[in-house]
Amino acid sequence: MKISVEISYYPLNEGYIPPIKQFIADLNACEGLEVRTNTMATQVFGEFDQVMNSVQACIKKSFALPHSVFVMKVINADLSV
């Protein structure tokens, strides 16, 4: 099943830009995903298991930084077209 995920990441500290850029780079490094970034969120498209496993791994890595907030929307459709 194809899904689409929209993610907004809010590191709650003064140096918030580098962690956001790293999170996006980590997502882009995941094979088999289509990743699109805009000023408000990052969108990820692909097969359910691959997207969810990749997003989970990237979020877990980001949680090394204290007080990280993620807001996600998940839809069971491919909105990349």
Jmol script that loads the backbone (N, CA, C; Angstrom):
load data "model"
ATOM      1  N   MET A   1       0.842  -1.175   0.000  1.00  0.00           N
ATOM      2  CA  MET A   1       0.000   0.000   0.000  1.00  0.00           C
ATOM      3  C   MET A   1       0.887   1.237   0.000  1.00  0.00           C
ATOM      4  N   LYS A   2       0.579   2.166  -0.870  1.00  0.00           N
ATOM      5  CA  LYS A   2       1.296   3.440  -0.926  1.00  0.00           C
ATOM      6  C   LYS A   2       0.711   4.405   0.100  1.00  0.00           C
ATOM      7  N   ILE A   3       1.599   5.174   0.744  1.00  0.00           N
ATOM      8  CA  ILE A   3       1.149   6.183   1.695  1.00  0.00           C
ATOM      9  C   ILE A   3       1.887   7.494   1.461  1.00  0.00           C
ATOM     10  N   SER A   4       1.341   8.532   2.060  1.00  0.00           N
ATOM     11  CA  SER A   4       1.956   9.856   2.053  1.00  0.00           C
ATOM     12  C   SER A   4       2.012  10.337   3.494  1.00  0.00           C
ATOM     13  N   VAL A   5       3.152  10.894   3.882  1.00  0.00           N
ATOM     14  CA  VAL A   5       3.337  11.394   5.235  1.00  0.00           C
ATOM     15  C   VAL A   5       3.846  12.830   5.149  1.00  0.00           C
ATOM     16  N   GLU A   6       3.249  13.704   5.939  1.00  0.00           N
ATOM     17  CA  GLU A   6       3.734  15.073   6.049  1.00  0.00           C
ATOM     18  C   GLU A   6       4.267  15.253   7.463  1.00  0.00           C
ATOM     19  N   ILE A   7       5.504  15.724   7.562  1.00  0.00           N
ATOM     20  CA  ILE A   7       6.182  15.833   8.851  1.00  0.00           C
ATOM     21  C   ILE A   7       6.675  17.256   9.063  1.00  0.00           C
ATOM     22  N   SER A   8       6.378  17.786  10.238  1.00  0.00           N
ATOM     23  CA  SER A   8       6.970  19.051  10.671  1.00  0.00           C
ATOM     24  C   SER A   8       7.790  18.753  11.915  1.00  0.00           C
ATOM     25  N   TYR A   9       9.005  19.247  11.944  1.00  0.00           N
ATOM     26  CA  TYR A   9       9.945  18.972  13.041  1.00  0.00           C
ATOM     27  C   TYR A   9      10.292  20.287  13.719  1.00  0.00           C
ATOM     28  N   TYR A  10      10.141  20.301  15.039  1.00  0.00           N
ATOM     29  CA  TYR A  10      10.403  21.497  15.843  1.00  0.00           C
ATOM     30  C   TYR A  10      11.383  21.179  16.967  1.00  0.00           C
ATOM     31  N   PRO A  11      12.691  21.332  16.725  1.00  0.00           N
ATOM     32  CA  PRO A  11      13.646  21.197  17.823  1.00  0.00           C
ATOM     33  C   PRO A  11      13.509  22.434  18.723  1.00  0.00           C
ATOM     34  N   LEU A  12      13.262  22.212  19.986  1.00  0.00           N
ATOM     35  CA  LEU A  12      12.993  23.332  20.890  1.00  0.00           C
ATOM     36  C   LEU A  12      14.282  23.834  21.532  1.00  0.00           C
ATOM     37  N   ASN A  13      15.123  24.436  20.705  1.00  0.00           N
ATOM     38  CA  ASN A  13      16.330  25.087  21.203  1.00  0.00           C
ATOM     39  C   ASN A  13      16.735  26.169  20.203  1.00  0.00           C
ATOM     40  N   GLU A  14      17.683  26.989  20.575  1.00  0.00           N
ATOM     41  CA  GLU A  14      18.072  28.119  19.729  1.00  0.00           C
ATOM     42  C   GLU A  14      18.724  27.690  18.419  1.00  0.00           C
ATOM     43  N   GLY A  15      19.455  26.610  18.431  1.00  0.00           N
ATOM     44  CA  GLY A  15      20.119  26.130  17.222  1.00  0.00           C
ATOM     45  C   GLY A  15      19.267  25.107  16.502  1.00  0.00           C
ATOM     46  N   TYR A  16      18.097  25.512  16.074  1.00  0.00           N
ATOM     47  CA  TYR A  16      17.125  24.566  15.520  1.00  0.00           C
ATOM     48  C   TYR A  16      17.356  24.224  14.040  1.00  0.00           C
ATOM     49  N   ILE A  17      18.036  25.059  13.292  1.00  0.00           N
ATOM     50  CA  ILE A  17      18.171  24.812  11.858  1.00  0.00           C
ATOM     51  C   ILE A  17      19.041  23.590  11.537  1.00  0.00           C
ATOM     52  N   PRO A  18      20.223  23.420  12.128  1.00  0.00           N
ATOM     53  CA  PRO A  18      21.027  22.234  11.798  1.00  0.00           C
ATOM     54  C   PRO A  18      20.308  20.900  12.056  1.00  0.00           C
ATOM     55  N   PRO A  19      19.587  20.719  13.176  1.00  0.00           N
ATOM     56  CA  PRO A  19      18.888  19.442  13.352  1.00  0.00           C
ATOM     57  C   PRO A  19      17.803  19.211  12.298  1.00  0.00           C
ATOM     58  N   ILE A  20      17.114  20.256  11.886  1.00  0.00           N
ATOM     59  CA  ILE A  20      16.094  20.105  10.845  1.00  0.00           C
ATOM     60  C   ILE A  20      16.751  19.680   9.536  1.00  0.00           C
ATOM     61  N   LYS A  21      17.852  20.337   9.175  1.00  0.00           N
ATOM     62  CA  LYS A  21      18.553  19.979   7.943  1.00  0.00           C
ATOM     63  C   LYS A  21      19.075  18.546   7.997  1.00  0.00           C
ATOM     64  N   GLN A  22      19.543  18.123   9.175  1.00  0.00           N
ATOM     65  CA  GLN A  22      20.038  16.750   9.321  1.00  0.00           C
ATOM     66  C   GLN A  22      18.908  15.746   9.181  1.00  0.00           C
ATOM     67  N   PHE A  23      17.752  16.031   9.771  1.00  0.00           N
ATOM     68  CA  PHE A  23      16.598  15.149   9.663  1.00  0.00           C
ATOM     69  C   PHE A  23      16.196  14.979   8.194  1.00  0.00           C
ATOM     70  N   ILE A  24      16.142  16.069   7.467  1.00  0.00           N
ATOM     71  CA  ILE A  24      15.778  16.013   6.051  1.00  0.00           C
ATOM     72  C   ILE A  24      16.829  15.240   5.256  1.00  0.00           C
ATOM     73  N   ALA A  25      18.101  15.457   5.557  1.00  0.00           N
ATOM     74  CA  ALA A  25      19.172  14.714   4.884  1.00  0.00           C
ATOM     75  C   ALA A  25      19.064  13.224   5.175  1.00  0.00           C
ATOM     76  N   ASP A  26      18.742  12.878   6.421  1.00  0.00           N
ATOM     77  CA  ASP A  26      18.581  11.460   6.780  1.00  0.00           C
ATOM     78  C   ASP A  26      17.433  10.830   5.996  1.00  0.00           C
ATOM     79  N   LEU A  27      16.325  11.553   5.861  1.00  0.00           N
ATOM     80  CA  LEU A  27      15.203  11.029   5.066  1.00  0.00           C
ATOM     81  C   LEU A  27      15.599  10.862   3.607  1.00  0.00           C
ATOM     82  N   ASN A  28      16.307  11.841   3.067  1.00  0.00           N
ATOM     83  CA  ASN A  28      16.733  11.763   1.668  1.00  0.00           C
ATOM     84  C   ASN A  28      17.702  10.610   1.418  1.00  0.00           C
ATOM     85  N   ALA A  29      18.405  10.179   2.440  1.00  0.00           N
ATOM     86  CA  ALA A  29      19.352   9.078   2.300  1.00  0.00           C
ATOM     87  C   ALA A  29      18.666   7.710   2.271  1.00  0.00           C
ATOM     88  N   CYS A  30      17.394   7.672   2.625  1.00  0.00           N
ATOM     89  CA  CYS A  30      16.642   6.407   2.635  1.00  0.00           C
ATOM     90  C   CYS A  30      16.237   6.046   1.212  1.00  0.00           C
ATOM     91  N   GLU A  31      16.639   4.862   0.774  1.00  0.00           N
ATOM     92  CA  GLU A  31      16.331   4.432  -0.590  1.00  0.00           C
ATOM     93  C   GLU A  31      14.852   4.070  -0.726  1.00  0.00           C
ATOM     94  N   GLY A  32      14.327   4.327  -1.909  1.00  0.00           N
ATOM     95  CA  GLY A  32      12.960   3.934  -2.210  1.00  0.00           C
ATOM     96  C   GLY A  32      11.897   4.921  -1.783  1.00  0.00           C
ATOM     97  N   LEU A  33      12.301   6.045  -1.200  1.00  0.00           N
ATOM     98  CA  LEU A  33      11.334   7.054  -0.779  1.00  0.00           C
ATOM     99  C   LEU A  33      11.415   8.260  -1.700  1.00  0.00           C
ATOM    100  N   GLU A  34      10.285   8.910  -1.894  1.00  0.00           N
ATOM    101  CA  GLU A  34      10.282  10.212  -2.533  1.00  0.00           C
ATOM    102  C   GLU A  34      10.095  11.229  -1.420  1.00  0.00           C
ATOM    103  N   VAL A  35      11.018  12.167  -1.319  1.00  0.00           N
ATOM    104  CA  VAL A  35      10.992  13.164  -0.250  1.00  0.00           C
ATOM    105  C   VAL A  35      10.926  14.548  -0.881  1.00  0.00           C
ATOM    106  N   ARG A  36       9.948  15.334  -0.445  1.00  0.00           N
ATOM    107  CA  ARG A  36       9.808  16.716  -0.904  1.00  0.00           C
ATOM    108  C   ARG A  36       9.774  17.618   0.316  1.00  0.00           C
ATOM    109  N   THR A  37      10.501  18.705   0.234  1.00  0.00           N
ATOM    110  CA  THR A  37      10.578  19.624   1.361  1.00  0.00           C
ATOM    111  C   THR A  37      10.122  21.010   0.927  1.00  0.00           C
ATOM    112  N   ASN A  38       9.344  21.653   1.797  1.00  0.00           N
ATOM    113  CA  ASN A  38       8.984  23.050   1.576  1.00  0.00           C
ATOM    114  C   ASN A  38       9.247  23.810   2.869  1.00  0.00           C
ATOM    115  N   THR A  39       8.820  25.044   2.948  1.00  0.00           N
ATOM    116  CA  THR A  39       9.143  25.860   4.127  1.00  0.00           C
ATOM    117  C   THR A  39       8.401  25.443   5.386  1.00  0.00           C
ATOM    118  N   MET A  40       7.326  24.683   5.249  1.00  0.00           N
ATOM    119  CA  MET A  40       6.518  24.327   6.415  1.00  0.00           C
ATOM    120  C   MET A  40       6.635  22.860   6.838  1.00  0.00           C
ATOM    121  N   ALA A  41       6.988  21.979   5.897  1.00  0.00           N
ATOM    122  CA  ALA A  41       6.975  20.553   6.217  1.00  0.00           C
ATOM    123  C   ALA A  41       7.799  19.774   5.200  1.00  0.00           C
ATOM    124  N   THR A  42       7.990  18.508   5.513  1.00  0.00           N
ATOM    125  CA  THR A  42       8.615  17.564   4.596  1.00  0.00           C
ATOM    126  C   THR A  42       7.594  16.482   4.300  1.00  0.00           C
ATOM    127  N   GLN A  43       7.456  16.153   3.038  1.00  0.00           N
ATOM    128  CA  GLN A  43       6.507  15.128   2.619  1.00  0.00           C
ATOM    129  C   GLN A  43       7.286  13.906   2.150  1.00  0.00           C
ATOM    130  N   VAL A  44       6.804  12.738   2.560  1.00  0.00           N
ATOM    131  CA  VAL A  44       7.459  11.479   2.221  1.00  0.00           C
ATOM    132  C   VAL A  44       6.416  10.572   1.574  1.00  0.00           C
ATOM    133  N   PHE A  45       6.794   9.961   0.446  1.00  0.00           N
ATOM    134  CA  PHE A  45       5.878   9.099  -0.299  1.00  0.00           C
ATOM    135  C   PHE A  45       6.549   7.766  -0.568  1.00  0.00           C
ATOM    136  N   GLY A  46       5.765   6.693  -0.496  1.00  0.00           N
ATOM    137  CA  GLY A  46       6.296   5.371  -0.806  1.00  0.00           C
ATOM    138  C   GLY A  46       5.432   4.279  -0.225  1.00  0.00           C
ATOM    139  N   GLU A  47       5.984   3.068  -0.202  1.00  0.00           N
ATOM    140  CA  GLU A  47       5.294   1.915   0.359  1.00  0.00           C
ATOM    141  C   GLU A  47       5.218   2.029   1.883  1.00  0.00           C
ATOM    142  N   PHE A  48       4.099   1.610   2.440  1.00  0.00           N
ATOM    143  CA  PHE A  48       3.815   1.785   3.867  1.00  0.00           C
ATOM    144  C   PHE A  48       4.978   1.357   4.761  1.00  0.00           C
ATOM    145  N   ASP A  49       5.404   0.108   4.660  1.00  0.00           N
ATOM    146  CA  ASP A  49       6.435  -0.395   5.572  1.00  0.00           C
ATOM    147  C   ASP A  49       7.743   0.367   5.420  1.00  0.00           C
ATOM    148  N   GLN A  50       8.120   0.659   4.196  1.00  0.00           N
ATOM    149  CA  GLN A  50       9.378   1.358   3.972  1.00  0.00           C
ATOM    150  C   GLN A  50       9.322   2.788   4.512  1.00  0.00           C
ATOM    151  N   VAL A  51       8.213   3.486   4.254  1.00  0.00           N
ATOM    152  CA  VAL A  51       8.076   4.857   4.751  1.00  0.00           C
ATOM    153  C   VAL A  51       8.065   4.878   6.268  1.00  0.00           C
ATOM    154  N   MET A  52       7.244   4.049   6.876  1.00  0.00           N
ATOM    155  CA  MET A  52       7.105   4.083   8.328  1.00  0.00           C
ATOM    156  C   MET A  52       8.389   3.663   9.034  1.00  0.00           C
ATOM    157  N   ASN A  53       9.077   2.642   8.516  1.00  0.00           N
ATOM    158  CA  ASN A  53      10.341   2.216   9.118  1.00  0.00           C
ATOM    159  C   ASN A  53      11.408   3.299   8.988  1.00  0.00           C
ATOM    160  N   SER A  54      11.465   3.939   7.828  1.00  0.00           N
ATOM    161  CA  SER A  54      12.455   4.995   7.608  1.00  0.00           C
ATOM    162  C   SER A  54      12.171   6.216   8.473  1.00  0.00           C
ATOM    163  N   VAL A  55      10.914   6.629   8.520  1.00  0.00           N
ATOM    164  CA  VAL A  55      10.533   7.781   9.339  1.00  0.00           C
ATOM    165  C   VAL A  55      10.819   7.496  10.810  1.00  0.00           C
ATOM    166  N   GLN A  56      10.476   6.290  11.253  1.00  0.00           N
ATOM    167  CA  GLN A  56      10.728   5.929  12.646  1.00  0.00           C
ATOM    168  C   GLN A  56      12.223   6.004  12.974  1.00  0.00           C
ATOM    169  N   ALA A  57      13.060   5.483  12.096  1.00  0.00           N
ATOM    170  CA  ALA A  57      14.505   5.500  12.344  1.00  0.00           C
ATOM    171  C   ALA A  57      15.045   6.937  12.377  1.00  0.00           C
ATOM    172  N   CYS A  58      14.557   7.779  11.480  1.00  0.00           N
ATOM    173  CA  CYS A  58      15.026   9.164  11.431  1.00  0.00           C
ATOM    174  C   CYS A  58      14.555   9.958  12.649  1.00  0.00           C
ATOM    175  N   ILE A  59      13.328   9.715  13.081  1.00  0.00           N
ATOM    176  CA  ILE A  59      12.824  10.387  14.278  1.00  0.00           C
ATOM    177  C   ILE A  59      13.613   9.927  15.506  1.00  0.00           C
ATOM    178  N   LYS A  60      13.851   8.631  15.607  1.00  0.00           N
ATOM    179  CA  LYS A  60      14.603   8.109  16.753  1.00  0.00           C
ATOM    180  C   LYS A  60      15.988   8.748  16.825  1.00  0.00           C
ATOM    181  N   LYS A  61      16.643   8.883  15.680  1.00  0.00           N
ATOM    182  CA  LYS A  61      17.957   9.532  15.651  1.00  0.00           C
ATOM    183  C   LYS A  61      17.840  10.982  16.119  1.00  0.00           C
ATOM    184  N   SER A  62      16.797  11.668  15.695  1.00  0.00           N
ATOM    185  CA  SER A  62      16.602  13.076  16.064  1.00  0.00           C
ATOM    186  C   SER A  62      16.292  13.249  17.538  1.00  0.00           C
ATOM    187  N   PHE A  63      15.723  12.235  18.168  1.00  0.00           N
ATOM    188  CA  PHE A  63      15.397  12.333  19.592  1.00  0.00           C
ATOM    189  C   PHE A  63      16.636  12.336  20.477  1.00  0.00           C
ATOM    190  N   ALA A  64      17.812  12.173  19.889  1.00  0.00           N
ATOM    191  CA  ALA A  64      19.047  12.349  20.669  1.00  0.00           C
ATOM    192  C   ALA A  64      19.157  13.791  21.156  1.00  0.00           C
ATOM    193  N   LEU A  65      18.499  14.693  20.432  1.00  0.00           N
ATOM    194  CA  LEU A  65      18.437  16.097  20.836  1.00  0.00           C
ATOM    195  C   LEU A  65      17.238  16.262  21.770  1.00  0.00           C
ATOM    196  N   PRO A  66      17.450  16.731  22.986  1.00  0.00           N
ATOM    197  CA  PRO A  66      16.329  16.878  23.921  1.00  0.00           C
ATOM    198  C   PRO A  66      15.256  17.827  23.390  1.00  0.00           C
ATOM    199  N   HIS A  67      14.051  17.555  23.769  1.00  0.00           N
ATOM    200  CA  HIS A  67      12.910  18.414  23.472  1.00  0.00           C
ATOM    201  C   HIS A  67      12.676  18.601  21.976  1.00  0.00           C
ATOM    202  N   SER A  68      12.590  17.499  21.274  1.00  0.00           N
ATOM    203  CA  SER A  68      12.270  17.524  19.853  1.00  0.00           C
ATOM    204  C   SER A  68      10.799  17.178  19.682  1.00  0.00           C
ATOM    205  N   VAL A  69      10.100  17.981  18.887  1.00  0.00           N
ATOM    206  CA  VAL A  69       8.672  17.772  18.650  1.00  0.00           C
ATOM    207  C   VAL A  69       8.457  17.472  17.173  1.00  0.00           C
ATOM    208  N   PHE A  70       7.688  16.431  16.885  1.00  0.00           N
ATOM    209  CA  PHE A  70       7.302  16.096  15.514  1.00  0.00           C
ATOM    210  C   PHE A  70       5.788  16.130  15.410  1.00  0.00           C
ATOM    211  N   VAL A  71       5.302  16.699  14.320  1.00  0.00           N
ATOM    212  CA  VAL A  71       3.877  16.686  13.996  1.00  0.00           C
ATOM    213  C   VAL A  71       3.767  15.977  12.650  1.00  0.00           C
ATOM    214  N   MET A  72       2.937  14.910  12.605  1.00  0.00           N
ATOM    215  CA  MET A  72       2.826  14.114  11.381  1.00  0.00           C
ATOM    216  C   MET A  72       1.383  13.934  10.962  1.00  0.00           C
ATOM    217  N   LYS A  73       1.201  13.895   9.654  1.00  0.00           N
ATOM    218  CA  LYS A  73      -0.076  13.499   9.060  1.00  0.00           C
ATOM    219  C   LYS A  73       0.224  12.330   8.144  1.00  0.00           C
ATOM    220  N   VAL A  74      -0.567  11.269   8.246  1.00  0.00           N
ATOM    221  CA  VAL A  74      -0.372  10.081   7.423  1.00  0.00           C
ATOM    222  C   VAL A  74      -1.674   9.794   6.688  1.00  0.00           C
ATOM    223  N   ILE A  75      -1.567   9.561   5.383  1.00  0.00           N
ATOM    224  CA  ILE A  75      -2.750   9.229   4.595  1.00  0.00           C
ATOM    225  C   ILE A  75      -2.457   7.982   3.765  1.00  0.00           C
ATOM    226  N   ASN A  76      -3.439   7.129   3.646  1.00  0.00           N
ATOM    227  CA  ASN A  76      -3.239   5.867   2.905  1.00  0.00           C
ATOM    228  C   ASN A  76      -3.536   6.064   1.425  1.00  0.00           C
ATOM    229  N   ALA A  77      -2.812   6.994   0.836  1.00  0.00           N
ATOM    230  CA  ALA A  77      -2.909   7.278  -0.593  1.00  0.00           C
ATOM    231  C   ALA A  77      -1.593   7.904  -1.043  1.00  0.00           C
ATOM    232  N   ASP A  78      -1.301   7.737  -2.312  1.00  0.00           N
ATOM    233  CA  ASP A  78      -0.095   8.334  -2.882  1.00  0.00           C
ATOM    234  C   ASP A  78      -0.459   9.707  -3.427  1.00  0.00           C
ATOM    235  N   LEU A  79      -0.098  10.749  -2.704  1.00  0.00           N
ATOM    236  CA  LEU A  79      -0.403  12.119  -3.115  1.00  0.00           C
ATOM    237  C   LEU A  79       0.755  12.762  -3.870  1.00  0.00           C
ATOM    238  N   SER A  80       1.725  11.965  -4.267  1.00  0.00           N
ATOM    239  CA  SER A  80       2.902  12.514  -4.941  1.00  0.00           C
ATOM    240  C   SER A  80       2.620  12.886  -6.398  1.00  0.00           C
ATOM    241  N   VAL A  81       1.534  12.429  -6.924  1.00  0.00           N
ATOM    242  CA  VAL A  81       1.200  12.724  -8.334  1.00  0.00           C
ATOM    243  C   VAL A  81       0.424  14.001  -8.483  1.00  0.00           C
TER     244      VAL A  81
END
end "model"
wireframe off; spacefill off
backbone 0.3
color backbone group
